[in-house]
Amino acid sequence: MAEIFEDFLTAADAALGLLESAEVTGRWVEPSACAGFTVGGLAAHLAWQVQSAAWAVGCERPKPDAVVTGLPAHYEQAAWVGADADAPVNAGIRDSGEQRAQAGPGEVLRLAREARAALAAAFTGLLPQEVIAMPWIEGRAMTAGDVLSTRVLELLIHTDDLAVSVGVETPRATDSAYERLFALLMPLSVRRHGPIAVLRALSRAERAPESVSAF
């Protein structure tokens, strides 16, 4: 199995393990560590990363002449990157999570598990370089490997968010999944803050900027 598929599945499994924990299910309606999200809303948003990957892999393929968007361009065009927390795009993300959370922790987990199983089966006949749609963005075509890389980023970040929200240790994915995450975050951070700020943050604590957050 290709490394991106393994990275995705291990990131999904880390998320699913946390989603079924008593700490998450028992605090579903409490505020999370992410402003505007309840624990349940954040959990549902995390689960959606698995479901959206299954949607992308399972939907109709783009036309052969479709323009294929690479990862850098994808994030350059993303309305939520660098947007304020109260911007409409981010408010919409939170609202969608809260709406999905209303189904309850059992249903949220069931749908995510179902999506994970469908993906594991689909990966046996999928190549990372195959062009697929990202159906929640109209007209967006990307390689399967790149679509799944965006989901790995979301899974790892929001698994940490959710673990912090309920006071448990963040479950780990594979080292290669984190390497993939950092390969995405680094250029986004440099684009937002400049190379000198990132250099200092990584090498000189005495003059590191307050933040080099990628988003």
CYANA upper distance limits for C-alpha pairs under 8 A (distance plus 0.5 A):
  1 MET  CA      5 PHE  CA      7.09
  1 MET  CA      6 GLU  CA      7.30
  1 MET  CA    123 PHE  CA      8.12
  1 MET  CA    124 THR  CA      7.73
  2 ALA  CA      6 GLU  CA      7.07
  2 ALA  CA    127 LEU  CA      8.37
  2 ALA  CA    128 PRO  CA      7.78
  3 GLU  CA      7 ASP  CA      6.52
  3 GLU  CA    176 SER  CA      8.49
  4 ILE  CA      8 PHE  CA      6.56
  4 ILE  CA    128 PRO  CA      7.94
  4 ILE  CA    145 GLY  CA      6.72
  4 ILE  CA    148 LEU  CA      7.68
  4 ILE  CA    149 SER  CA      7.63
  4 ILE  CA    177 ALA  CA      8.33
  5 PHE  CA      9 LEU  CA      6.70
  5 PHE  CA    123 PHE  CA      7.35
  5 PHE  CA    145 GLY  CA      8.35
  5 PHE  CA    148 LEU  CA      8.19
  6 GLU  CA     10 THR  CA      6.63
  7 ASP  CA     11 ALA  CA      6.62
  7 ASP  CA    152 VAL  CA      7.77
  7 ASP  CA    173 ALA  CA      7.90
  7 ASP  CA    174 THR  CA      6.94
  7 ASP  CA    176 SER  CA      7.16
  7 ASP  CA    177 ALA  CA      5.37
  8 PHE  CA     12 ALA  CA      6.53
  8 PHE  CA    148 LEU  CA      7.14
  8 PHE  CA    149 SER  CA      8.02
  8 PHE  CA    151 ARG  CA      7.92
  8 PHE  CA    152 VAL  CA      6.06
  8 PHE  CA    177 ALA  CA      7.84
  9 LEU  CA     13 ASP  CA      6.50
  9 LEU  CA    116 ARG  CA      7.92
  9 LEU  CA    120 ALA  CA      8.02
 10 THR  CA     14 ALA  CA      6.69
 10 THR  CA    173 ALA  CA      5.81
 10 THR  CA    174 THR  CA      7.03
 11 ALA  CA     15 ALA  CA      6.86
 11 ALA  CA    152 VAL  CA      6.85
 11 ALA  CA    155 LEU  CA      6.67
 11 ALA  CA    156 LEU  CA      6.86
 11 ALA  CA    172 ARG  CA      8.19
 11 ALA  CA    173 ALA  CA      5.57
 11 ALA  CA    174 THR  CA      8.03
 11 ALA  CA    177 ALA  CA      7.72
 12 ALA  CA     16 LEU  CA      6.58
 12 ALA  CA     50 VAL  CA      7.04
 12 ALA  CA    116 ARG  CA      7.76
 12 ALA  CA    152 VAL  CA      8.45
 12 ALA  CA    155 LEU  CA      7.18
 13 ASP  CA     17 GLY  CA      6.55
 14 ALA  CA     18 LEU  CA      7.00
 14 ALA  CA    159 THR  CA      8.02
 14 ALA  CA    171 PRO  CA      6.00
 14 ALA  CA    172 ARG  CA      6.79
 14 ALA  CA    173 ALA  CA      6.68
 15 ALA  CA     19 LEU  CA      6.61
 15 ALA  CA     46 LEU  CA      7.75
 15 ALA  CA     47 ALA  CA      7.99
 15 ALA  CA    155 LEU  CA      7.27
 15 ALA  CA    156 LEU  CA      8.37
 15 ALA  CA    159 THR  CA      6.07
 15 ALA  CA    171 PRO  CA      8.06
 16 LEU  CA     20 GLU  CA      6.83
 16 LEU  CA     47 ALA  CA      8.05
 16 LEU  CA    109 LEU  CA      7.62
 16 LEU  CA    112 ALA  CA      7.98
 16 LEU  CA    113 ARG  CA      7.84
 17 GLY  CA     21 SER  CA      7.07
 18 LEU  CA     24 VAL  CA      7.62
 18 LEU  CA    159 THR  CA      8.03
 18 LEU  CA    163 ALA  CA      7.81
 18 LEU  CA    171 PRO  CA      7.84
 19 LEU  CA     24 VAL  CA      6.66
 19 LEU  CA     25 THR  CA      7.77
 19 LEU  CA     43 ALA  CA      6.99
 19 LEU  CA     47 ALA  CA      8.38
 19 LEU  CA    105 PRO  CA      8.27
 19 LEU  CA    109 LEU  CA      7.10
 20 GLU  CA     24 VAL  CA      7.51
 20 GLU  CA     25 THR  CA      7.23
 20 GLU  CA    105 PRO  CA      8.25
 20 GLU  CA    109 LEU  CA      7.30
 21 SER  CA     25 THR  CA      6.82
 22 ALA  CA     26 GLY  CA      5.97
 23 GLU  CA     27 ARG  CA      6.79
 23 GLU  CA    166 VAL  CA      6.48
 23 GLU  CA    168 VAL  CA      8.39
 24 VAL  CA     28 TRP  CA      6.55
 24 VAL  CA     39 VAL  CA      7.37
 24 VAL  CA     40 GLY  CA      8.04
 24 VAL  CA     43 ALA  CA      8.30
 24 VAL  CA    162 LEU  CA      8.43
 24 VAL  CA    166 VAL  CA      6.91
 25 THR  CA     40 GLY  CA      8.19
 25 THR  CA    105 PRO  CA      6.38
 27 ARG  CA     39 VAL  CA      6.96
 27 ARG  CA     40 GLY  CA      8.10
 27 ARG  CA    166 VAL  CA      7.98
 28 TRP  CA     38 THR  CA      7.37
 28 TRP  CA     39 VAL  CA      5.50
 28 TRP  CA     40 GLY  CA      4.83
 28 TRP  CA     41 GLY  CA      8.40
 28 TRP  CA    105 PRO  CA      7.94
 29 VAL  CA     38 THR  CA      6.15
 29 VAL  CA     39 VAL  CA      6.57
 29 VAL  CA     40 GLY  CA      6.41
 30 GLU  CA     38 THR  CA      5.90
 30 GLU  CA     39 VAL  CA      6.22
 30 GLU  CA     40 GLY  CA      8.23
 31 PRO  CA     35 ALA  CA      8.25
 31 PRO  CA     36 GLY  CA      8.13
 31 PRO  CA     37 PHE  CA      6.78
 31 PRO  CA     38 THR  CA      4.73
 31 PRO  CA     39 VAL  CA      6.23
 31 PRO  CA    165 SER  CA      8.38
 32 SER  CA     36 GLY  CA      8.37
 32 SER  CA     37 PHE  CA      6.22
 32 SER  CA     38 THR  CA      5.39
 32 SER  CA     39 VAL  CA      5.13
 32 SER  CA     42 LEU  CA      7.64
 32 SER  CA    162 LEU  CA      7.68
 32 SER  CA    165 SER  CA      5.34
 32 SER  CA    166 VAL  CA      8.06
 33 ALA  CA     37 PHE  CA      8.28
 33 ALA  CA    161 ASP  CA      6.92
 33 ALA  CA    162 LEU  CA      7.80
 33 ALA  CA    164 VAL  CA      7.09
 33 ALA  CA    165 SER  CA      5.19
 34 CYS  CA     38 THR  CA      8.46
 34 CYS  CA     42 LEU  CA      8.23
 34 CYS  CA    161 ASP  CA      7.50
 34 CYS  CA    165 SER  CA      8.34
 36 GLY  CA     94 ARG  CA      7.33
 37 PHE  CA     41 GLY  CA      5.96
 37 PHE  CA     42 LEU  CA      6.19
 37 PHE  CA     94 ARG  CA      6.64
 37 PHE  CA     97 GLY  CA      8.37
 37 PHE  CA     98 GLU  CA      7.69
 38 THR  CA     42 LEU  CA      6.63
 38 THR  CA     98 GLU  CA      7.83
 39 VAL  CA     43 ALA  CA      6.51
 39 VAL  CA    162 LEU  CA      7.49
 39 VAL  CA    165 SER  CA      7.36
 39 VAL  CA    166 VAL  CA      8.33
 40 GLY  CA     44 ALA  CA      6.52
 40 GLY  CA     97 GLY  CA      8.44
 40 GLY  CA     98 GLU  CA      7.48
 40 GLY  CA    101 ALA  CA      5.79
 40 GLY  CA    104 GLY  CA      8.29
 40 GLY  CA    105 PRO  CA      7.70
 41 GLY  CA     45 HIS  CA      6.67
 41 GLY  CA     94 ARG  CA      7.56
 41 GLY  CA     97 GLY  CA      5.03
 41 GLY  CA     98 GLU  CA      4.65
 41 GLY  CA     99 GLN  CA      7.92
 41 GLY  CA    100 ARG  CA      7.60
 41 GLY  CA    101 ALA  CA      5.65
 42 LEU  CA     46 LEU  CA      6.64
 42 LEU  CA     94 ARG  CA      8.31
 42 LEU  CA     97 GLY  CA      6.80
 42 LEU  CA     98 GLU  CA      8.07
 42 LEU  CA    158 HIS  CA      8.09
 42 LEU  CA    162 LEU  CA      7.21
 43 ALA  CA     47 ALA  CA      6.64
 43 ALA  CA     97 GLY  CA      8.29
 43 ALA  CA    101 ALA  CA      7.99
 43 ALA  CA    162 LEU  CA      7.20
 44 ALA  CA     48 TRP  CA      6.55
 44 ALA  CA     97 GLY  CA      5.83
 44 ALA  CA     98 GLU  CA      7.76
 44 ALA  CA    100 ARG  CA      6.39
 44 ALA  CA    101 ALA  CA      5.83
 44 ALA  CA    108 VAL  CA      6.63
 45 HIS  CA     49 GLN  CA      7.33
 45 HIS  CA     93 ILE  CA      8.50
 45 HIS  CA     94 ARG  CA      8.37
 45 HIS  CA     96 SER  CA      8.17
 45 HIS  CA     97 GLY  CA      5.29
 45 HIS  CA    100 ARG  CA      8.36
 46 LEU  CA     50 VAL  CA      8.13
 46 LEU  CA    154 GLU  CA      7.93
 46 LEU  CA    155 LEU  CA      6.70
 46 LEU  CA    158 HIS  CA      6.37
 46 LEU  CA    159 THR  CA      7.39
 47 ALA  CA     51 GLN  CA      7.15
 47 ALA  CA    108 VAL  CA      7.30
 47 ALA  CA    109 LEU  CA      7.60
 47 ALA  CA    111 LEU  CA      8.46
 47 ALA  CA    112 ALA  CA      5.93
 48 TRP  CA     52 SER  CA      6.25
 48 TRP  CA    112 ALA  CA      7.54
 49 GLN  CA     53 ALA  CA      6.77
 49 GLN  CA    151 ARG  CA      6.24
 49 GLN  CA    154 GLU  CA      7.18
 49 GLN  CA    155 LEU  CA      6.88
 50 VAL  CA     54 ALA  CA      6.96
 50 VAL  CA    112 ALA  CA      6.41
 50 VAL  CA    115 ALA  CA      6.69
 50 VAL  CA    116 ARG  CA      6.82
 50 VAL  CA    151 ARG  CA      7.85
 50 VAL  CA    155 LEU  CA      8.49
 51 GLN  CA     55 TRP  CA      6.72
 51 GLN  CA    111 LEU  CA      7.71
 51 GLN  CA    112 ALA  CA      6.31
 51 GLN  CA    115 ALA  CA      5.73
 51 GLN  CA    116 ARG  CA      8.02
 52 SER  CA     56 ALA  CA      6.69
 53 ALA  CA     57 VAL  CA      6.69
 53 ALA  CA    115 ALA  CA      8.48
 53 ALA  CA    119 LEU  CA      8.27
 53 ALA  CA    147 VAL  CA      7.98
 53 ALA  CA    148 LEU  CA      7.08
 53 ALA  CA    151 ARG  CA      7.29
 54 ALA  CA     58 GLY  CA      6.35
 54 ALA  CA    115 ALA  CA      6.08
 54 ALA  CA    116 ARG  CA      7.86
 54 ALA  CA    118 ALA  CA      7.31
 54 ALA  CA    119 LEU  CA      6.25
 55 TRP  CA     59 CYS  CA      6.39
 55 TRP  CA    135 PRO  CA      7.99
 56 ALA  CA    132 ILE  CA      7.28
 56 ALA  CA    133 ALA  CA      6.34
 56 ALA  CA    134 MET  CA      5.92
 56 ALA  CA    135 PRO  CA      6.58
 56 ALA  CA    147 VAL  CA      8.41
 57 VAL  CA    119 LEU  CA      7.98
 57 VAL  CA    122 ALA  CA      8.10
 57 VAL  CA    132 ILE  CA      7.22
 57 VAL  CA    133 ALA  CA      8.26
 57 VAL  CA    144 ALA  CA      7.81
 59 CYS  CA    133 ALA  CA      7.78
 59 CYS  CA    135 PRO  CA      8.17
 60 GLU  CA    132 ILE  CA      8.30
 60 GLU  CA    133 ALA  CA      7.91
 61 ARG  CA    131 VAL  CA      7.72
 61 ARG  CA    132 ILE  CA      5.73
 61 ARG  CA    133 ALA  CA      6.56
 62 PRO  CA     66 ALA  CA      6.65
 62 PRO  CA    131 VAL  CA      7.71
 62 PRO  CA    132 ILE  CA      6.59
 62 PRO  CA    133 ALA  CA      6.36
 62 PRO  CA    141 ALA  CA      7.03
 66 ALA  CA    141 ALA  CA      7.26
 67 VAL  CA    140 ARG  CA      8.41
 67 VAL  CA    141 ALA  CA      7.04
 68 VAL  CA    131 VAL  CA      7.93
 68 VAL  CA    140 ARG  CA      7.92
 68 VAL  CA    141 ALA  CA      5.50
 68 VAL  CA    142 MET  CA      5.60
 68 VAL  CA    143 THR  CA      7.86
 69 THR  CA     73 ALA  CA      6.77
 69 THR  CA     74 HIS  CA      6.75
 69 THR  CA    140 ARG  CA      7.43
 69 THR  CA    141 ALA  CA      6.51
 69 THR  CA    142 MET  CA      5.76
 70 GLY  CA     74 HIS  CA      6.58
 70 GLY  CA    142 MET  CA      6.97
 70 GLY  CA    143 THR  CA      8.42
 70 GLY  CA    146 ASP  CA      7.73
 71 LEU  CA     75 TYR  CA      6.90
 71 LEU  CA    146 ASP  CA      6.81
 72 PRO  CA     76 GLU  CA      6.67
 73 ALA  CA     77 GLN  CA      6.60
 74 HIS  CA     78 ALA  CA      6.74
 75 TYR  CA     81 VAL  CA      7.51
 75 TYR  CA    188 LEU  CA      8.36
 76 GLU  CA     81 VAL  CA      8.23
 79 ALA  CA     83 ALA  CA      7.48
 79 ALA  CA     89 VAL  CA      7.34
 80 TRP  CA     89 VAL  CA      6.45
 80 TRP  CA     90 ASN  CA      6.79
 81 VAL  CA    215 PHE  CA      5.80
 82 GLY  CA    192 ARG  CA      8.45
 82 GLY  CA    215 PHE  CA      5.53
 83 ALA  CA     87 ALA  CA      6.66
 83 ALA  CA     89 VAL  CA      8.46
 83 ALA  CA     90 ASN  CA      8.06
 83 ALA  CA    215 PHE  CA      8.37
 84 ASP  CA     90 ASN  CA      8.12
 85 ALA  CA     90 ASN  CA      6.41
 85 ALA  CA     91 ALA  CA      7.75
 86 ASP  CA     90 ASN  CA      6.82
 86 ASP  CA     91 ALA  CA      6.38
 87 ALA  CA     91 ALA  CA      6.64
 88 PRO  CA     92 GLY  CA      6.44
 89 VAL  CA     93 ILE  CA      6.93
 90 ASN  CA     94 ARG  CA      6.87
 91 ALA  CA     95 ASP  CA      6.62
 92 GLY  CA     96 SER  CA      6.63
 93 ILE  CA     97 GLY  CA      6.86
 94 ARG  CA     98 GLU  CA      6.70
 95 ASP  CA     99 GLN  CA      6.63
 96 SER  CA    100 ARG  CA      6.78
 97 GLY  CA    101 ALA  CA      6.63
 98 GLU  CA    102 GLN  CA      7.08
 99 GLN  CA    103 ALA  CA      8.36
100 ARG  CA    108 VAL  CA      7.83
101 ALA  CA    105 PRO  CA      7.50
101 ALA  CA    108 VAL  CA      7.36
103 ALA  CA    107 GLU  CA      6.41
103 ALA  CA    108 VAL  CA      7.19
104 GLY  CA    108 VAL  CA      6.77
105 PRO  CA    109 LEU  CA      6.54
106 GLY  CA    110 ARG  CA      6.61
107 GLU  CA    111 LEU  CA      6.67
108 VAL  CA    112 ALA  CA      6.86
109 LEU  CA    113 ARG  CA      6.57
110 ARG  CA    114 GLU  CA      6.59
111 LEU  CA    115 ALA  CA      6.68
112 ALA  CA    116 ARG  CA      6.64
113 ARG  CA    117 ALA  CA      6.73
114 GLU  CA    118 ALA  CA      6.78
115 ALA  CA    119 LEU  CA      6.68
116 ARG  CA    120 ALA  CA      6.74
117 ALA  CA    121 ALA  CA      6.92
118 ALA  CA    122 ALA  CA      6.67
119 LEU  CA    123 PHE  CA      6.46
120 ALA  CA    124 THR  CA      7.69
121 ALA  CA    125 GLY  CA      8.45
122 ALA  CA    126 LEU  CA      6.88
123 PHE  CA    127 LEU  CA      8.09
126 LEU  CA    130 GLU  CA      7.58
127 LEU  CA    144 ALA  CA      7.73
127 LEU  CA    145 GLY  CA      8.44
128 PRO  CA    143 THR  CA      6.96
128 PRO  CA    144 ALA  CA      5.50
128 PRO  CA    145 GLY  CA      4.85
128 PRO  CA    146 ASP  CA      8.31
129 GLN  CA    143 THR  CA      5.66
129 GLN  CA    144 ALA  CA      6.58
129 GLN  CA    145 GLY  CA      6.78
130 GLU  CA    143 THR  CA      5.83
130 GLU  CA    144 ALA  CA      6.15
130 GLU  CA    145 GLY  CA      8.41
131 VAL  CA    141 ALA  CA      7.01
131 VAL  CA    142 MET  CA      5.96
131 VAL  CA    143 THR  CA      4.72
131 VAL  CA    144 ALA  CA      6.43
132 ILE  CA    141 ALA  CA      6.19
132 ILE  CA    142 MET  CA      6.21
132 ILE  CA    143 THR  CA      6.33
132 ILE  CA    144 ALA  CA      6.32
133 ALA  CA    139 GLY  CA      8.05
133 ALA  CA    140 ARG  CA      6.37
133 ALA  CA    141 ALA  CA      4.98
133 ALA  CA    142 MET  CA      6.77
134 MET  CA    138 GLU  CA      8.22
134 MET  CA    139 GLY  CA      8.38
134 MET  CA    140 ARG  CA      5.95
134 MET  CA    141 ALA  CA      6.45
134 MET  CA    142 MET  CA      7.45
134 MET  CA    147 VAL  CA      7.48
135 PRO  CA    139 GLY  CA      8.08
135 PRO  CA    140 ARG  CA      7.50
142 MET  CA    146 ASP  CA      6.78
142 MET  CA    147 VAL  CA      6.74
143 THR  CA    147 VAL  CA      6.81
144 ALA  CA    148 LEU  CA      6.60
145 GLY  CA    149 SER  CA      6.57
146 ASP  CA    150 THR  CA      6.93
147 VAL  CA    151 ARG  CA      7.14
148 LEU  CA    152 VAL  CA      6.67
149 SER  CA    153 LEU  CA      6.83
149 SER  CA    180 ARG  CA      7.69
149 SER  CA    181 LEU  CA      8.19
150 THR  CA    154 GLU  CA      6.93
151 ARG  CA    155 LEU  CA      6.47
152 VAL  CA    156 LEU  CA      6.58
152 VAL  CA    177 ALA  CA      7.57
152 VAL  CA    180 ARG  CA      8.49
152 VAL  CA    181 LEU  CA      7.49
153 LEU  CA    157 ILE  CA      6.67
153 LEU  CA    180 ARG  CA      8.42
153 LEU  CA    181 LEU  CA      5.81
153 LEU  CA    184 LEU  CA      8.30
154 GLU  CA    158 HIS  CA      6.44
155 LEU  CA    159 THR  CA      6.31
156 LEU  CA    160 ASP  CA      6.90
156 LEU  CA    173 ALA  CA      8.30
156 LEU  CA    178 TYR  CA      8.37
156 LEU  CA    181 LEU  CA      8.34
157 ILE  CA    161 ASP  CA      6.85
158 HIS  CA    162 LEU  CA      6.49
159 THR  CA    163 ALA  CA      6.61
159 THR  CA    170 THR  CA      7.35
159 THR  CA    171 PRO  CA      8.04
160 ASP  CA    164 VAL  CA      6.63
160 ASP  CA    170 THR  CA      5.88
160 ASP  CA    171 PRO  CA      8.28
161 ASP  CA    165 SER  CA      6.67
162 LEU  CA    166 VAL  CA      7.06
163 ALA  CA    167 GLY  CA      6.47
163 ALA  CA    168 VAL  CA      5.68
163 ALA  CA    169 GLU  CA      6.65
163 ALA  CA    170 THR  CA      5.74
163 ALA  CA    171 PRO  CA      8.41
164 VAL  CA    168 VAL  CA      6.79
164 VAL  CA    169 GLU  CA      7.95
164 VAL  CA    170 THR  CA      7.82
173 ALA  CA    177 ALA  CA      6.90
173 ALA  CA    178 TYR  CA      7.89
174 THR  CA    178 TYR  CA      7.27
175 ASP  CA    179 GLU  CA      6.76
176 SER  CA    180 ARG  CA      6.63
177 ALA  CA    181 LEU  CA      6.76
178 TYR  CA    182 PHE  CA      6.61
179 GLU  CA    183 ALA  CA      6.62
180 ARG  CA    184 LEU  CA      7.04
181 LEU  CA    185 LEU  CA      6.73
182 PHE  CA    186 MET  CA      6.30
183 ALA  CA    187 PRO  CA      7.79
184 LEU  CA    188 LEU  CA      7.32
185 LEU  CA    189 SER  CA      6.56
185 LEU  CA    214 ALA  CA      6.28
186 MET  CA    190 VAL  CA      6.70
186 MET  CA    214 ALA  CA      7.69
187 PRO  CA    191 ARG  CA      6.49
188 LEU  CA    192 ARG  CA      6.74
188 LEU  CA    214 ALA  CA      5.58
188 LEU  CA    215 PHE  CA      7.94
189 SER  CA    193 HIS  CA      6.45
189 SER  CA    194 GLY  CA      7.93
189 SER  CA    198 VAL  CA      7.63
189 SER  CA    212 VAL  CA      6.41
189 SER  CA    213 SER  CA      6.44
189 SER  CA    214 ALA  CA      4.45
189 SER  CA    215 PHE  CA      7.85
190 VAL  CA    194 GLY  CA      5.10
190 VAL  CA    195 PRO  CA      5.61
190 VAL  CA    197 ALA  CA      8.29
190 VAL  CA    198 VAL  CA      6.76
190 VAL  CA    212 VAL  CA      8.49
190 VAL  CA    214 ALA  CA      8.20
191 ARG  CA    195 PRO  CA      8.28
192 ARG  CA    212 VAL  CA      8.41
192 ARG  CA    214 ALA  CA      7.20
192 ARG  CA    215 PHE  CA      8.39
193 HIS  CA    197 ALA  CA      6.58
193 HIS  CA    198 VAL  CA      7.56
193 HIS  CA    212 VAL  CA      6.77
194 GLY  CA    198 VAL  CA      7.18
195 PRO  CA    199 LEU  CA      6.50
196 ILE  CA    200 ARG  CA      6.64
197 ALA  CA    201 ALA  CA      6.67
197 ALA  CA    208 ALA  CA      7.47
197 ALA  CA    209 PRO  CA      6.74
197 ALA  CA    212 VAL  CA      7.52
198 VAL  CA    202 LEU  CA      6.74
198 VAL  CA    212 VAL  CA      6.75
199 LEU  CA    203 SER  CA      6.53
199 LEU  CA    204 ARG  CA      8.24
200 ARG  CA    204 ARG  CA      5.35
200 ARG  CA    205 ALA  CA      7.52
200 ARG  CA    207 ARG  CA      6.84
200 ARG  CA    208 ALA  CA      5.37
200 ARG  CA    209 PRO  CA      7.71
201 ALA  CA    205 ALA  CA      6.88
201 ALA  CA    207 ARG  CA      8.10
201 ALA  CA    208 ALA  CA      4.87
201 ALA  CA    209 PRO  CA      6.70
201 ALA  CA    211 SER  CA      8.49
201 ALA  CA    212 VAL  CA      7.68
202 LEU  CA    208 ALA  CA      8.19
204 ARG  CA    208 ALA  CA      6.34
